[in-house]
Amino acid sequence: MLKYCAPLGNVCSNQVVSLYQLMQRCEDISLGTFVYPVLIKSSGSAGIAFHAHVVKLGLGSDHYVRNATLSVYLKYGPVEHA
């Protein structure tokens, strides 16, 4: 579901964030590292905040997470923080 909404950009960014929050609350769902690149890229400038969240989770060195983070910082924020 997250991957479906991600290419739609701003049209679906709120839904992606809401779905992520719902998934976090479910004890039966284990969020893998695949979730975070999709979340970071699809949430626009809020992806910068998700980058901080991912670093706190210890996933900041994941290759896919780093690429997604760099993409967001190139569009919305200071690249040197990526």
PyMOL Python script that loads the backbone (N, CA, C, O; Angstrom):
from pymol import cmd

cmd.read_pdbstr("""\
ATOM      1  N   MET A   1       0.824  -1.192   0.000  1.00  0.00           N
ATOM      2  CA  MET A   1       0.000   0.000   0.000  1.00  0.00           C
ATOM      3  C   MET A   1       0.867   1.253   0.000  1.00  0.00           C
ATOM      4  O   MET A   1       0.587   2.208  -0.725  1.00  0.00           O
ATOM      5  N   LEU A   2       1.910   1.247   0.807  1.00  0.00           N
ATOM      6  CA  LEU A   2       2.800   2.409   0.845  1.00  0.00           C
ATOM      7  C   LEU A   2       3.455   2.636  -0.510  1.00  0.00           C
ATOM      8  O   LEU A   2       3.544   3.771  -0.977  1.00  0.00           O
ATOM      9  N   LYS A   3       3.916   1.557  -1.144  1.00  0.00           N
ATOM     10  CA  LYS A   3       4.566   1.694  -2.445  1.00  0.00           C
ATOM     11  C   LYS A   3       3.588   2.164  -3.506  1.00  0.00           C
ATOM     12  O   LYS A   3       3.996   2.843  -4.449  1.00  0.00           O
ATOM     13  N   TYR A   4       2.321   1.828  -3.384  1.00  0.00           N
ATOM     14  CA  TYR A   4       1.318   2.289  -4.342  1.00  0.00           C
ATOM     15  C   TYR A   4       1.135   3.799  -4.240  1.00  0.00           C
ATOM     16  O   TYR A   4       1.070   4.483  -5.261  1.00  0.00           O
ATOM     17  N   CYS A   5       1.052   4.313  -3.047  1.00  0.00           N
ATOM     18  CA  CYS A   5       0.804   5.742  -2.838  1.00  0.00           C
ATOM     19  C   CYS A   5       2.032   6.601  -3.082  1.00  0.00           C
ATOM     20  O   CYS A   5       1.903   7.765  -3.460  1.00  0.00           O
ATOM     21  N   ALA A   6       3.211   6.055  -2.877  1.00  0.00           N
ATOM     22  CA  ALA A   6       4.438   6.852  -2.957  1.00  0.00           C
ATOM     23  C   ALA A   6       4.620   7.583  -4.281  1.00  0.00           C
ATOM     24  O   ALA A   6       4.943   8.770  -4.259  1.00  0.00           O
ATOM     25  N   PRO A   7       4.432   6.937  -5.438  1.00  0.00           N
ATOM     26  CA  PRO A   7       4.643   7.661  -6.699  1.00  0.00           C
ATOM     27  C   PRO A   7       3.640   8.787  -6.933  1.00  0.00           C
ATOM     28  O   PRO A   7       3.868   9.640  -7.790  1.00  0.00           O
ATOM     29  N   LEU A   8       2.563   8.804  -6.208  1.00  0.00           N
ATOM     30  CA  LEU A   8       1.555   9.838  -6.390  1.00  0.00           C
ATOM     31  C   LEU A   8       1.962  11.156  -5.749  1.00  0.00           C
ATOM     32  O   LEU A   8       1.295  12.175  -5.928  1.00  0.00           O
ATOM     33  N   GLY A   9       3.059  11.131  -5.001  1.00  0.00           N
ATOM     34  CA  GLY A   9       3.601  12.360  -4.412  1.00  0.00           C
ATOM     35  C   GLY A   9       2.667  13.004  -3.414  1.00  0.00           C
ATOM     36  O   GLY A   9       2.114  12.332  -2.544  1.00  0.00           O
ATOM     37  N   ASN A  10       2.492  14.307  -3.539  1.00  0.00           N
ATOM     38  CA  ASN A  10       1.708  15.069  -2.567  1.00  0.00           C
ATOM     39  C   ASN A  10       0.249  14.649  -2.506  1.00  0.00           C
ATOM     40  O   ASN A  10      -0.428  14.881  -1.505  1.00  0.00           O
ATOM     41  N   VAL A  11      -0.233  14.033  -3.574  1.00  0.00           N
ATOM     42  CA  VAL A  11      -1.628  13.592  -3.593  1.00  0.00           C
ATOM     43  C   VAL A  11      -1.893  12.606  -2.467  1.00  0.00           C
ATOM     44  O   VAL A  11      -2.968  12.614  -1.868  1.00  0.00           O
ATOM     45  N   CYS A  12      -0.923  11.766  -2.182  1.00  0.00           N
ATOM     46  CA  CYS A  12      -1.116  10.687  -1.210  1.00  0.00           C
ATOM     47  C   CYS A  12      -0.213  10.792   0.014  1.00  0.00           C
ATOM     48  O   CYS A  12      -0.221   9.885   0.847  1.00  0.00           O
ATOM     49  N   SER A  13       0.554  11.848   0.152  1.00  0.00           N
ATOM     50  CA  SER A  13       1.546  11.889   1.233  1.00  0.00           C
ATOM     51  C   SER A  13       0.913  11.783   2.613  1.00  0.00           C
ATOM     52  O   SER A  13       1.469  11.128   3.495  1.00  0.00           O
ATOM     53  N   ASN A  14      -0.224  12.405   2.813  1.00  0.00           N
ATOM     54  CA  ASN A  14      -0.891  12.306   4.120  1.00  0.00           C
ATOM     55  C   ASN A  14      -1.356  10.887   4.397  1.00  0.00           C
ATOM     56  O   ASN A  14      -1.291  10.416   5.532  1.00  0.00           O
ATOM     57  N   GLN A  15      -1.829  10.200   3.349  1.00  0.00           N
ATOM     58  CA  GLN A  15      -2.274   8.823   3.521  1.00  0.00           C
ATOM     59  C   GLN A  15      -1.104   7.904   3.858  1.00  0.00           C
ATOM     60  O   GLN A  15      -1.247   6.984   4.662  1.00  0.00           O
ATOM     61  N   VAL A  16       0.051   8.152   3.245  1.00  0.00           N
ATOM     62  CA  VAL A  16       1.229   7.331   3.526  1.00  0.00           C
ATOM     63  C   VAL A  16       1.638   7.484   4.987  1.00  0.00           C
ATOM     64  O   VAL A  16       1.921   6.495   5.662  1.00  0.00           O
ATOM     65  N   VAL A  17       1.669   8.706   5.468  1.00  0.00           N
ATOM     66  CA  VAL A  17       2.044   8.961   6.863  1.00  0.00           C
ATOM     67  C   VAL A  17       1.013   8.346   7.807  1.00  0.00           C
ATOM     68  O   VAL A  17       1.382   7.741   8.814  1.00  0.00           O
ATOM     69  N   SER A  18      -0.260   8.494   7.495  1.00  0.00           N
ATOM     70  CA  SER A  18      -1.317   7.913   8.339  1.00  0.00           C
ATOM     71  C   SER A  18      -1.225   6.396   8.376  1.00  0.00           C
ATOM     72  O   SER A  18      -1.385   5.786   9.433  1.00  0.00           O
ATOM     73  N   LEU A  19      -0.969   5.786   7.228  1.00  0.00           N
ATOM     74  CA  LEU A  19      -0.840   4.335   7.178  1.00  0.00           C
ATOM     75  C   LEU A  19       0.371   3.869   7.986  1.00  0.00           C
ATOM     76  O   LEU A  19       0.301   2.853   8.679  1.00  0.00           O
ATOM     77  N   TYR A  20       1.466   4.598   7.901  1.00  0.00           N
ATOM     78  CA  TYR A  20       2.659   4.268   8.689  1.00  0.00           C
ATOM     79  C   TYR A  20       2.346   4.327  10.183  1.00  0.00           C
ATOM     80  O   TYR A  20       2.730   3.431  10.935  1.00  0.00           O
ATOM     81  N   GLN A  21       1.656   5.371  10.610  1.00  0.00           N
ATOM     82  CA  GLN A  21       1.308   5.509  12.025  1.00  0.00           C
ATOM     83  C   GLN A  21       0.404   4.369  12.476  1.00  0.00           C
ATOM     84  O   GLN A  21       0.548   3.860  13.588  1.00  0.00           O
ATOM     85  N   LEU A  22      -0.517   3.974  11.625  1.00  0.00           N
ATOM     86  CA  LEU A  22      -1.398   2.848  11.939  1.00  0.00           C
ATOM     87  C   LEU A  22      -0.590   1.551  12.047  1.00  0.00           C
ATOM     88  O   LEU A  22      -0.817   0.746  12.950  1.00  0.00           O
ATOM     89  N   MET A  23       0.348   1.357  11.127  1.00  0.00           N
ATOM     90  CA  MET A  23       1.179   0.156  11.153  1.00  0.00           C
ATOM     91  C   MET A  23       2.037   0.105  12.416  1.00  0.00           C
ATOM     92  O   MET A  23       2.279  -0.973  12.958  1.00  0.00           O
ATOM     93  N   GLN A  24       2.493   1.253  12.879  1.00  0.00           N
ATOM     94  CA  GLN A  24       3.302   1.306  14.101  1.00  0.00           C
ATOM     95  C   GLN A  24       2.510   0.844  15.317  1.00  0.00           C
ATOM     96  O   GLN A  24       3.056   0.220  16.226  1.00  0.00           O
ATOM     97  N   ARG A  25       1.232   1.154  15.325  1.00  0.00           N
ATOM     98  CA  ARG A  25       0.387   0.812  16.481  1.00  0.00           C
ATOM     99  C   ARG A  25       0.017  -0.664  16.525  1.00  0.00           C
ATOM    100  O   ARG A  25      -0.340  -1.181  17.583  1.00  0.00           O
ATOM    101  N   CYS A  26       0.098  -1.342  15.392  1.00  0.00           N
ATOM    102  CA  CYS A  26      -0.279  -2.755  15.327  1.00  0.00           C
ATOM    103  C   CYS A  26       0.873  -3.624  15.820  1.00  0.00           C
ATOM    104  O   CYS A  26       1.985  -3.562  15.294  1.00  0.00           O
ATOM    105  N   GLU A  27       0.595  -4.414  16.810  1.00  0.00           N
ATOM    106  CA  GLU A  27       1.620  -5.293  17.367  1.00  0.00           C
ATOM    107  C   GLU A  27       1.964  -6.433  16.418  1.00  0.00           C
ATOM    108  O   GLU A  27       3.071  -6.969  16.474  1.00  0.00           O
ATOM    109  N   ASP A  28       1.036  -6.808  15.553  1.00  0.00           N
ATOM    110  CA  ASP A  28       1.240  -7.940  14.658  1.00  0.00           C
ATOM    111  C   ASP A  28       2.076  -7.594  13.429  1.00  0.00           C
ATOM    112  O   ASP A  28       2.473  -8.487  12.682  1.00  0.00           O
ATOM    113  N   ILE A  29       2.343  -6.324  13.215  1.00  0.00           N
ATOM    114  CA  ILE A  29       3.072  -5.898  12.024  1.00  0.00           C
ATOM    115  C   ILE A  29       4.490  -5.517  12.412  1.00  0.00           C
ATOM    116  O   ILE A  29       4.715  -4.672  13.279  1.00  0.00           O
ATOM    117  N   SER A  30       5.437  -6.160  11.752  1.00  0.00           N
ATOM    118  CA  SER A  30       6.846  -5.835  11.958  1.00  0.00           C
ATOM    119  C   SER A  30       7.301  -4.972  10.785  1.00  0.00           C
ATOM    120  O   SER A  30       7.259  -5.406   9.634  1.00  0.00           O
ATOM    121  N   LEU A  31       7.731  -3.763  11.081  1.00  0.00           N
ATOM    122  CA  LEU A  31       8.162  -2.851  10.028  1.00  0.00           C
ATOM    123  C   LEU A  31       9.623  -3.109   9.691  1.00  0.00           C
ATOM    124  O   LEU A  31      10.507  -2.945  10.532  1.00  0.00           O
ATOM    125  N   GLY A  32       9.861  -3.511   8.457  1.00  0.00           N
ATOM    126  CA  GLY A  32      11.226  -3.740   8.010  1.00  0.00           C
ATOM    127  C   GLY A  32      11.831  -2.467   7.446  1.00  0.00           C
ATOM    128  O   GLY A  32      11.172  -1.431   7.363  1.00  0.00           O
ATOM    129  N   THR A  33      13.076  -2.560   7.066  1.00  0.00           N
ATOM    130  CA  THR A  33      13.767  -1.386   6.536  1.00  0.00           C
ATOM    131  C   THR A  33      13.185  -0.929   5.206  1.00  0.00           C
ATOM    132  O   THR A  33      13.410   0.213   4.804  1.00  0.00           O
ATOM    133  N   PHE A  34      12.446  -1.784   4.516  1.00  0.00           N
ATOM    134  CA  PHE A  34      11.861  -1.414   3.229  1.00  0.00           C
ATOM    135  C   PHE A  34      10.827  -0.304   3.364  1.00  0.00           C
ATOM    136  O   PHE A  34      10.569   0.417   2.400  1.00  0.00           O
ATOM    137  N   VAL A  35      10.244  -0.158   4.521  1.00  0.00           N
ATOM    138  CA  VAL A  35       9.189   0.838   4.740  1.00  0.00           C
ATOM    139  C   VAL A  35       9.749   2.261   4.715  1.00  0.00           C
ATOM    140  O   VAL A  35       9.112   3.172   4.185  1.00  0.00           O
ATOM    141  N   TYR A  36      10.909   2.447   5.273  1.00  0.00           N
ATOM    142  CA  TYR A  36      11.411   3.802   5.498  1.00  0.00           C
ATOM    143  C   TYR A  36      11.824   4.557   4.235  1.00  0.00           C
ATOM    144  O   TYR A  36      11.551   5.755   4.151  1.00  0.00           O
ATOM    145  N   PRO A  37      12.466   3.926   3.248  1.00  0.00           N
ATOM    146  CA  PRO A  37      12.743   4.679   2.020  1.00  0.00           C
ATOM    147  C   PRO A  37      11.468   5.163   1.328  1.00  0.00           C
ATOM    148  O   PRO A  37      11.418   6.282   0.818  1.00  0.00           O
ATOM    149  N   VAL A  38      10.452   4.323   1.315  1.00  0.00           N
ATOM    150  CA  VAL A  38       9.172   4.712   0.712  1.00  0.00           C
ATOM    151  C   VAL A  38       8.569   5.869   1.487  1.00  0.00           C
ATOM    152  O   VAL A  38       8.089   6.836   0.896  1.00  0.00           O
ATOM    153  N   LEU A  39       8.594   5.773   2.784  1.00  0.00           N
ATOM    154  CA  LEU A  39       8.041   6.812   3.650  1.00  0.00           C
ATOM    155  C   LEU A  39       8.796   8.132   3.489  1.00  0.00           C
ATOM    156  O   LEU A  39       8.184   9.195   3.380  1.00  0.00           O
ATOM    157  N   ILE A  40      10.105   8.058   3.475  1.00  0.00           N
ATOM    158  CA  ILE A  40      10.925   9.269   3.353  1.00  0.00           C
ATOM    159  C   ILE A  40      10.675   9.966   2.021  1.00  0.00           C
ATOM    160  O   ILE A  40      10.488  11.182   1.979  1.00  0.00           O
ATOM    161  N   LYS A  41      10.671   9.199   0.936  1.00  0.00           N
ATOM    162  CA  LYS A  41      10.503   9.801  -0.390  1.00  0.00           C
ATOM    163  C   LYS A  41       9.101  10.347  -0.619  1.00  0.00           C
ATOM    164  O   LYS A  41       8.936  11.371  -1.282  1.00  0.00           O
ATOM    165  N   SER A  42       8.106   9.682  -0.084  1.00  0.00           N
ATOM    166  CA  SER A  42       6.728  10.066  -0.393  1.00  0.00           C
ATOM    167  C   SER A  42       6.187  11.175   0.497  1.00  0.00           C
ATOM    168  O   SER A  42       5.107  11.704   0.231  1.00  0.00           O
ATOM    169  N   SER A  43       6.908  11.535   1.539  1.00  0.00           N
ATOM    170  CA  SER A  43       6.359  12.518   2.475  1.00  0.00           C
ATOM    171  C   SER A  43       6.887  13.933   2.249  1.00  0.00           C
ATOM    172  O   SER A  43       6.695  14.807   3.095  1.00  0.00           O
ATOM    173  N   GLY A  44       7.541  14.164   1.131  1.00  0.00           N
ATOM    174  CA  GLY A  44       7.991  15.512   0.794  1.00  0.00           C
ATOM    175  C   GLY A  44       8.960  16.064   1.815  1.00  0.00           C
ATOM    176  O   GLY A  44       9.867  15.362   2.263  1.00  0.00           O
ATOM    177  N   SER A  45       8.772  17.311   2.183  1.00  0.00           N
ATOM    178  CA  SER A  45       9.695  17.948   3.129  1.00  0.00           C
ATOM    179  C   SER A  45       9.632  17.306   4.515  1.00  0.00           C
ATOM    180  O   SER A  45      10.572  17.439   5.298  1.00  0.00           O
ATOM    181  N   ALA A  46       8.547  16.618   4.824  1.00  0.00           N
ATOM    182  CA  ALA A  46       8.463  15.896   6.100  1.00  0.00           C
ATOM    183  C   ALA A  46       9.428  14.713   6.127  1.00  0.00           C
ATOM    184  O   ALA A  46       9.691  14.149   7.190  1.00  0.00           O
ATOM    185  N   GLY A  47       9.952  14.339   4.968  1.00  0.00           N
ATOM    186  CA  GLY A  47      10.942  13.267   4.902  1.00  0.00           C
ATOM    187  C   GLY A  47      12.173  13.573   5.729  1.00  0.00           C
ATOM    188  O   GLY A  47      12.850  12.659   6.201  1.00  0.00           O
ATOM    189  N   ILE A  48      12.470  14.853   5.908  1.00  0.00           N
ATOM    190  CA  ILE A  48      13.607  15.259   6.734  1.00  0.00           C
ATOM    191  C   ILE A  48      13.362  14.847   8.188  1.00  0.00           C
ATOM    192  O   ILE A  48      14.279  14.381   8.865  1.00  0.00           O
ATOM    193  N   ALA A  49      12.147  15.017   8.659  1.00  0.00           N
ATOM    194  CA  ALA A  49      11.803  14.584  10.021  1.00  0.00           C
ATOM    195  C   ALA A  49      11.867  13.061  10.132  1.00  0.00           C
ATOM    196  O   ALA A  49      12.310  12.529  11.150  1.00  0.00           O
ATOM    197  N   PHE A  50      11.428  12.364   9.090  1.00  0.00           N
ATOM    198  CA  PHE A  50      11.506  10.903   9.113  1.00  0.00           C
ATOM    199  C   PHE A  50      12.949  10.427   9.096  1.00  0.00           C
ATOM    200  O   PHE A  50      13.260   9.365   9.636  1.00  0.00           O
ATOM    201  N   HIS A  51      13.825  11.199   8.486  1.00  0.00           N
ATOM    202  CA  HIS A  51      15.243  10.851   8.513  1.00  0.00           C
ATOM    203  C   HIS A  51      15.737  10.814   9.956  1.00  0.00           C
ATOM    204  O   HIS A  51      16.436   9.879  10.349  1.00  0.00           O
ATOM    205  N   ALA A  52      15.383  11.812  10.737  1.00  0.00           N
ATOM    206  CA  ALA A  52      15.779  11.836  12.151  1.00  0.00           C
ATOM    207  C   ALA A  52      15.212  10.625  12.891  1.00  0.00           C
ATOM    208  O   ALA A  52      15.896  10.026  13.721  1.00  0.00           O
ATOM    209  N   HIS A  53      13.980  10.271  12.595  1.00  0.00           N
ATOM    210  CA  HIS A  53      13.329   9.112  13.222  1.00  0.00           C
ATOM    211  C   HIS A  53      14.077   7.821  12.869  1.00  0.00           C
ATOM    212  O   HIS A  53      14.301   6.970  13.730  1.00  0.00           O
ATOM    213  N   VAL A  54      14.454   7.687  11.614  1.00  0.00           N
ATOM    214  CA  VAL A  54      15.157   6.492  11.152  1.00  0.00           C
ATOM    215  C   VAL A  54      16.534   6.384  11.814  1.00  0.00           C
ATOM    216  O   VAL A  54      16.969   5.290  12.172  1.00  0.00           O
ATOM    217  N   VAL A  55      17.206   7.508  11.972  1.00  0.00           N
ATOM    218  CA  VAL A  55      18.512   7.506  12.642  1.00  0.00           C
ATOM    219  C   VAL A  55      18.348   7.052  14.091  1.00  0.00           C
ATOM    220  O   VAL A  55      19.165   6.283  14.596  1.00  0.00           O
ATOM    221  N   LYS A  56      17.297   7.525  14.760  1.00  0.00           N
ATOM    222  CA  LYS A  56      17.041   7.111  16.151  1.00  0.00           C
ATOM    223  C   LYS A  56      16.777   5.614  16.252  1.00  0.00           C
ATOM    224  O   LYS A  56      17.099   4.986  17.261  1.00  0.00           O
ATOM    225  N   LEU A  57      16.185   5.042  15.192  1.00  0.00           N
ATOM    226  CA  LEU A  57      15.910   3.606  15.175  1.00  0.00           C
ATOM    227  C   LEU A  57      17.158   2.781  14.849  1.00  0.00           C
ATOM    228  O   LEU A  57      17.139   1.553  14.935  1.00  0.00           O
ATOM    229  N   GLY A  58      18.234   3.463  14.477  1.00  0.00           N
ATOM    230  CA  GLY A  58      19.470   2.765  14.144  1.00  0.00           C
ATOM    231  C   GLY A  58      19.532   2.274  12.713  1.00  0.00           C
ATOM    232  O   GLY A  58      20.348   1.409  12.392  1.00  0.00           O
ATOM    233  N   LEU A  59      18.684   2.810  11.847  1.00  0.00           N
ATOM    234  CA  LEU A  59      18.629   2.357  10.459  1.00  0.00           C
ATOM    235  C   LEU A  59      19.239   3.358   9.483  1.00  0.00           C
ATOM    236  O   LEU A  59      19.088   3.213   8.270  1.00  0.00           O
ATOM    237  N   GLY A  60      19.918   4.360  10.000  1.00  0.00           N
ATOM    238  CA  GLY A  60      20.463   5.418   9.159  1.00  0.00           C
ATOM    239  C   GLY A  60      21.548   4.971   8.203  1.00  0.00           C
ATOM    240  O   GLY A  60      21.824   5.664   7.224  1.00  0.00           O
ATOM    241  N   SER A  61      22.174   3.829   8.459  1.00  0.00           N
ATOM    242  CA  SER A  61      23.248   3.369   7.582  1.00  0.00           C
ATOM    243  C   SER A  61      22.759   2.425   6.488  1.00  0.00           C
ATOM    244  O   SER A  61      23.552   1.998   5.648  1.00  0.00           O
ATOM    245  N   ASP A  62      21.482   2.094   6.480  1.00  0.00           N
ATOM    246  CA  ASP A  62      20.926   1.240   5.434  1.00  0.00           C
ATOM    247  C   ASP A  62      21.061   1.933   4.080  1.00  0.00           C
ATOM    248  O   ASP A  62      20.744   3.114   3.943  1.00  0.00           O
ATOM    249  N   HIS A  63      21.532   1.191   3.090  1.00  0.00           N
ATOM    250  CA  HIS A  63      21.794   1.744   1.756  1.00  0.00           C
ATOM    251  C   HIS A  63      20.557   2.408   1.151  1.00  0.00           C
ATOM    252  O   HIS A  63      20.649   3.515   0.621  1.00  0.00           O
ATOM    253  N   TYR A  64      19.423   1.757   1.224  1.00  0.00           N
ATOM    254  CA  TYR A  64      18.198   2.292   0.627  1.00  0.00           C
ATOM    255  C   TYR A  64      17.680   3.512   1.390  1.00  0.00           C
ATOM    256  O   TYR A  64      17.170   4.461   0.796  1.00  0.00           O
ATOM    257  N   VAL A  65      17.816   3.470   2.684  1.00  0.00           N
ATOM    258  CA  VAL A  65      17.421   4.618   3.507  1.00  0.00           C
ATOM    259  C   VAL A  65      18.300   5.819   3.175  1.00  0.00           C
ATOM    260  O   VAL A  65      17.801   6.937   3.049  1.00  0.00           O
ATOM    261  N   ARG A  66      19.590   5.598   3.035  1.00  0.00           N
ATOM    262  CA  ARG A  66      20.506   6.700   2.706  1.00  0.00           C
ATOM    263  C   ARG A  66      20.193   7.307   1.346  1.00  0.00           C
ATOM    264  O   ARG A  66      20.223   8.528   1.193  1.00  0.00           O
ATOM    265  N   ASN A  67      19.894   6.471   0.356  1.00  0.00           N
ATOM    266  CA  ASN A  67      19.550   6.994  -0.968  1.00  0.00           C
ATOM    267  C   ASN A  67      18.265   7.810  -0.931  1.00  0.00           C
ATOM    268  O   ASN A  67      18.180   8.869  -1.552  1.00  0.00           O
ATOM    269  N   ALA A  68      17.275   7.323  -0.209  1.00  0.00           N
ATOM    270  CA  ALA A  68      16.012   8.060  -0.090  1.00  0.00           C
ATOM    271  C   ALA A  68      16.229   9.384   0.628  1.00  0.00           C
ATOM    272  O   ALA A  68      15.662  10.408   0.247  1.00  0.00           O
ATOM    273  N   THR A  69      17.046   9.352   1.659  1.00  0.00           N
ATOM    274  CA  THR A  69      17.341  10.564   2.420  1.00  0.00           C
ATOM    275  C   THR A  69      18.054  11.594   1.557  1.00  0.00           C
ATOM    276  O   THR A  69      17.720  12.779   1.593  1.00  0.00           O
ATOM    277  N   LEU A  70      19.020  11.153   0.794  1.00  0.00           N
ATOM    278  CA  LEU A  70      19.746  12.062  -0.087  1.00  0.00           C
ATOM    279  C   LEU A  70      18.805  12.692  -1.098  1.00  0.00           C
ATOM    280  O   LEU A  70      18.901  13.886  -1.383  1.00  0.00           O
ATOM    281  N   SER A  71      17.903  11.900  -1.636  1.00  0.00           N
ATOM    282  CA  SER A  71      16.922  12.409  -2.597  1.00  0.00           C
ATOM    283  C   SER A  71      16.058  13.510  -1.988  1.00  0.00           C
ATOM    284  O   SER A  71      15.811  14.534  -2.626  1.00  0.00           O
ATOM    285  N   VAL A  72      15.605  13.302  -0.768  1.00  0.00           N
ATOM    286  CA  VAL A  72      14.756  14.293  -0.095  1.00  0.00           C
ATOM    287  C   VAL A  72      15.539  15.565   0.216  1.00  0.00           C
ATOM    288  O   VAL A  72      15.035  16.670   0.016  1.00  0.00           O
ATOM    289  N   TYR A  73      16.762  15.412   0.701  1.00  0.00           N
ATOM    290  CA  TYR A  73      17.563  16.597   1.019  1.00  0.00           C
ATOM    291  C   TYR A  73      17.927  17.387  -0.237  1.00  0.00           C
ATOM    292  O   TYR A  73      18.043  18.611  -0.182  1.00  0.00           O
ATOM    293  N   LEU A  74      18.106  16.705  -1.359  1.00  0.00           N
ATOM    294  CA  LEU A  74      18.377  17.418  -2.612  1.00  0.00           C
ATOM    295  C   LEU A  74      17.196  18.289  -3.016  1.00  0.00           C
ATOM    296  O   LEU A  74      17.372  19.361  -3.596  1.00  0.00           O
ATOM    297  N   LYS A  75      15.994  17.819  -2.704  1.00  0.00           N
ATOM    298  CA  LYS A  75      14.792  18.572  -3.072  1.00  0.00           C
ATOM    299  C   LYS A  75      14.399  19.622  -2.043  1.00  0.00           C
ATOM    300  O   LYS A  75      13.984  20.722  -2.410  1.00  0.00           O
ATOM    301  N   TYR A  76      14.525  19.295  -0.748  1.00  0.00           N
ATOM    302  CA  TYR A  76      13.893  20.123   0.283  1.00  0.00           C
ATOM    303  C   TYR A  76      14.814  20.707   1.349  1.00  0.00           C
ATOM    304  O   TYR A  76      14.404  21.615   2.071  1.00  0.00           O
ATOM    305  N   GLY A  77      16.026  20.221   1.468  1.00  0.00           N
ATOM    306  CA  GLY A  77      16.815  20.680   2.607  1.00  0.00           C
ATOM    307  C   GLY A  77      18.286  20.790   2.307  1.00  0.00           C
ATOM    308  O   GLY A  77      18.723  20.517   1.189  1.00  0.00           O
ATOM    309  N   PRO A  78      19.043  21.182   3.288  1.00  0.00           N
ATOM    310  CA  PRO A  78      20.486  21.326   3.092  1.00  0.00           C
ATOM    311  C   PRO A  78      21.149  19.963   2.876  1.00  0.00           C
ATOM    312  O   PRO A  78      21.088  19.090   3.742  1.00  0.00           O
ATOM    313  N   VAL A  79      21.777  19.791   1.724  1.00  0.00           N
ATOM    314  CA  VAL A  79      22.359  18.507   1.339  1.00  0.00           C
ATOM    315  C   VAL A  79      23.430  18.048   2.321  1.00  0.00           C
ATOM    316  O   VAL A  79      23.600  16.847   2.528  1.00  0.00           O
ATOM    317  N   GLU A  80      24.145  18.974   2.922  1.00  0.00           N
ATOM    318  CA  GLU A  80      25.214  18.576   3.840  1.00  0.00           C
ATOM    319  C   GLU A  80      24.687  17.837   5.066  1.00  0.00           C
ATOM    320  O   GLU A  80      25.468  17.183   5.758  1.00  0.00           O
ATOM    321  N   HIS A  81      23.393  17.916   5.359  1.00  0.00           N
ATOM    322  CA  HIS A  81      22.808  17.183   6.491  1.00  0.00           C
ATOM    323  C   HIS A  81      22.433  15.755   6.121  1.00  0.00           C
ATOM    324  O   HIS A  81      22.192  14.919   6.992  1.00  0.00           O
ATOM    325  N   ALA A  82      22.387  15.490   4.838  1.00  0.00           N
ATOM    326  CA  ALA A  82      22.050  14.138   4.384  1.00  0.00           C
ATOM    327  C   ALA A  82      23.190  13.218   4.726  1.00  0.00           C
ATOM    328  O   ALA A  82      23.127  12.023   4.437  1.00  0.00           O
TER     329      ALA A  82
END
""", "prot")
cmd.dss("prot")
cmd.show_as("cartoon", "prot")
cmd.util.cbc("prot")
cmd.orient("prot")
